[in-house]
């Protein structure tokens, strides 16, 4: 199944590029990638998803071929996702996020619970200000970035998200997509993670949530997954042994199966938030 590439101009004028596939009558699934990635972060996952799902993988503002409007706060990304869902009349949708995309998806679930049927987080952080190494990396490495981004740096950045090998052609593609993001997006989107820290609000998320995490994730500690599980009443953890931060790149078929299974459960008339936990 080959995704159809489209673009949409939101009510605020921001144009987003996205890929769409699947049954127009199926459950809507909206996928939000990590920082400096694009919709293609989910390309290998989409190849394994059933045609019964109506899947949208979005290049968020500043990334891929989408507009670069100049503000890259978590609330901006979440507001874009809300406007996207509303413009295409997709709500309530199953929203999937990876890394920064998980933060944006959780912010969306906090601000607009009416638009979500369920939530899947992959490589999610429960907070950012408490990560001393991440704060130091931002100050020493991200803040000084200027265009053009060094391809070797982009490759090193993407490699740091992996614990298992991925196909070389796929890795080369995600590095190319990473290089589409200008330095200002790197700097501002990273800074916003610390400025828009929503750790104290995660407990407001009321939709069923599947938390997916690789136990060799070098960026996101297990304690963050435990904090998310404690905060969200209807949540469950899936741990991928041996997988890293970009677990959906390393194990796209497994991730697609788990996502599809969660979607099927949500659609079931017998689904219970209590039994899901």
Beta strands, then each sheet from edge to edge (+ up, - down):
strand 1: 4-9
strand 2: 15-21
strand 3: 28-32
strand 4: 54-59
strand 5: 93-98
strand 6: 116-122
strand 7: 209-214
strand 8: 235-240
sheet 1: 1+ 2- 4+ 3+ 5+ 6+ 7+ 8+
end
